[in-house]
Amino acid sequence: MYAASREALAQTRSVLSSALDSASAGAATAAAAQAGSELFSVVEVLDGQRALRSALADASTPAAGRQALVEQLFSGKVGAEALATVKAAAGQDWSATRDLVNSLELLGREALLRAAADQGQLNTVEDELFRLGRIVAGDPSLEQALSDLSVPTARKREFLSRLLYGKVTAVTEAIAGQAVGRLKSAPADAFDQLSNLAAAQRDTTVAHVRSASALSAEQSDRLASTLTRTYGKPVTVHVEIDPELLSGLVVRVGDEVIDGSAAGRLAVLRKNLK
């Protein structure tokens, strides 16, 4: 995303934040959840109408005209918070049309995560999305079912909803279901990215840890403390058991990988012996 779109996203995010902040204390959570769901609905409409999304991102058209179009199309169909957000987005100059649509998707996710935070569920949502990513990554048939382009989006979302029903929070189900319809990467990777987004809302970094055996609560806490000191900000540790490592750990934080496993050391030894 180029600078113009980054600035447009920041301005639009500010409008959404202000709109949600103005909701009464008792209605704030519901307003955030509603705005998130409605922004997802707007994204779906824009995905299906190329001419419309192009018109809303056309910098050659006066911003007021683009915003009037939003008012005409969505007033009465979405709530005040979502409408204000889409109007704000339409009034910005975007580097590319896709940036407008992708930014509305991101803001929808952030609104739902805000609702989760209001309910004290943000940590749970982060963990559920991570676990979902690991389950999908470990089941090729499930990953294929979710990524199959020949299967209608509605059917894939219904399939995932049945899989998750009663097992995860409503926010996790909503965010994961929406993501399945707009995959830009493998489903497991998409769920991992959503987990990282949830962590970012808590100003936390995620460490993906593969361990040859299960870590005790004390070991996990000690690892999190060590990584927190190393990276200078709170680190959440997500552990995946991988017996093929033989012993030790592989820790991934962002693009950085720390391989302390026996399998990793053997691989280095083999390389050096060639």
N, C-alpha and C positions, 0 to 999 in steps of 0.2 A: 504494500500500500504506500503510495507516494505521499509527499508532505501535504498536498491539498486535501486528500482524503483523510489523513490523520487529523488534520485540523477540523474538518467537517464532522468527523466522528466525535471529537472532543466537544464541539459545540452542541451536537445533538444529544450526547450523553448528559451534558449539563442541563439541558431542557427536561429530559426525562427525570433526572435526579430532583430537580426543583419541583416538578409536578408531583412526584411521589412524596417529597418532603412536606408538601402542602396538605396532604391527606390527613384527616383527623387521626389521632393516636389509635383509636379502636378500629379504624378502617385501613390503616397503612399496609398491613400484610395482605389483605384482600386486594387492595389497589395494585400492589406490586405483582401479585399473581395474575390478576386480570390483565394488566398491561403486558406482561410477558406473553401470555397466551394469545392476546390480540395482535401483538407484533408478529408472532409466528404466523397468524392468519393472513396478515398483510403481506408478509414475505411470500406465502404460498400464492396469493393473488398475483403478485409481481412476477413470480417465477413463471406463471402461466400466461402472462401477457407482455410480450416483448415490447410492443409499441408503448405501453403504459410506463414500464420501468425506464425506457429510454426518454420518454417525455419528462418524467420527474427528475431525471439526472441531466437534462439538456441545459448546459450553462448559457446557451445562446438565447434562451427564453428567460424573461424577467422572473426573479424569484417569487414575486407576488403572484404571478400567473400560475406557477407550478404549485404554490401553496393553495391557491384557489381550487385547483384541480383536485388536490387531496381532500379539501373540505367538501367538494361536490361528491366525491366518490365514497368517502369513508365516514362523513358526519352521520351520527345516528346508528352507525354499524359497529363502531368501537367506542370505548370510553374516552373520557377527556384526556387522560394521561397518554394513552396510545396515540390519539389523534394529534395531540401537541407534539409528540415525538416524530411522527411521520411528517407533519408539516415542517418541523424544524429541519428534518433531513432533506426535504424537497427544496428548502430555501438555501441549502449549502451548495458549494461548487465541489464536485467530486472528480477525481482523476479518471475514474472509469465507472460505468453504470453498475457493474457488479459490486463495486465498493459500497454503493448506497444500499443495495439489497443485503449484502453480507453484513453490513454494519447494523441494519435493523434486526437481523437474526441475532447478532452478538448482544445487542441491547435487550432483546427479548430474553435471552439466556440470563443476562445480568439481573434483569428485573425479577425473574423467578428465583434466582439465587439470593436476591435481597429478601424475598418472601421467606425463603428457607432460613436465612439468618435471623429474621424477626422471630421465627418460631424456635430458634436454638437448634436447628437441624442442619446447618451448613456443613459441619464436620461429617455428619452422617451421609449427606448427599455426596460429598467428596469421596468418601470411602465406598459407597455403593457404586458410583460410576467407575471407580478403579477396579472393584471386584467384577463388575460387569465386563469391563475390558479384558480382564484376565480369563474369565469364563469363555468369552467369545474367541479369544486368541487360542485357547486350548481345545476348541471344538471346530474343526474345519468345515463340517457340514452346516453348523449354525452360522459361521461367518459367511459362507457361500449364500445361505438363504437370505441374509440381511443385505448382501451386496449385489445380488443378482439383478441386473438391469432389466431383465425381461419380466420381472415380477412387479406389479403395480405398487406404488408407494403406499397406498391405503392398506393393501394386504400385508406388506411388511410391517407397517406400524401396528396393525391388529395382531399380528403374530407376536411381536415384541411385547405388546401390552398384555397378552395372555401369559407370556413367559414371566413377566414381572409382577403381575397383579397380586397384591397382598404381601409381596416380599420386599418392596422398597417404598420410599416416600413418594408422595404424589409429584413432587418437584423432580425427582430423579426420573420417574416414568415419563413426565412431560418433556423434559429436556432430551432424554435418550430417544424417545419416539420421534421428536421433531428432527433430530440429527440423522436418523436413518433415512429420512426422505431427501436429505441434501448432502449426501456423503461426498467428501472431497478426498478421502483417504480410506484405508481399510477400516471396517467398523470398530475393531479393537483399538486402533490408533485414535479414532474419533472419540471413543469413550474415554481414553486416557487423556486426551486434550481437554475434554469437558471436566474431568477430575482436576486437572491442573488449573482450569479456569475457576473452579470452586475454591481451590486453595488460594489462588491469587486474590479472591475477594476477602480472604482472611489475612492477607499480606503474609502468606506462608509459601515456602518453597517445598515441592514434593521430591522426595528421594524414592526412586523405584529400586527395590532391593531384591535380588535373587539370592536365595540362601539354600545351601545343600540340605539343611535341616531346619526345623521350626526354631524360632527365637523365643526365648522367654520374655515376659513383660519387662523384666529388668534389663535384659540385653537390648531389647528394642528401644527402651527409654535412654539407655546409655549411648546407643548409636545415634539417636536423634539429637542428644545433647552435644555429642562430638561434631556432628554435621552442622548444627546451629552455630557453634563457635567457629567452625571453618568458613561458613558462608555469610556469617554476620547477620542472619535473620532466622526466624523460626523455621524449622524444617519438619515436615510430616513424613514419617517413614511408612511406606507400603511394602509389605513383604510377600514375595511369591516363592514357594518351595520348588526347587529344581534339583533333584538328586543327581543329575548328570554333572553337576559342578564338583561332585566328590566330597569337597569340604570347602569351608570359607564362604565368602560373599562376593557378589558383583553389585556395585552401587552406581546407579545412574541418576545424576542431577542435571537436568537440561541436556546439553550436548556432551557433558563431561562424564566419563565412565571410569570408575575405580575398580579394577579387577583384582581381587584378593583371593580368588578361588584356586583350588588345586588344579582344576581343568585349565584355567587361564595360565597358571605357571608352567604346566606341561606343554601348552601350546607355544609359549615363548621359548621353552627349552628346545622343542622340536625345530622351531624356526632357526634358532641359533646353531643347531647341529647340521643344517643343510649346507 
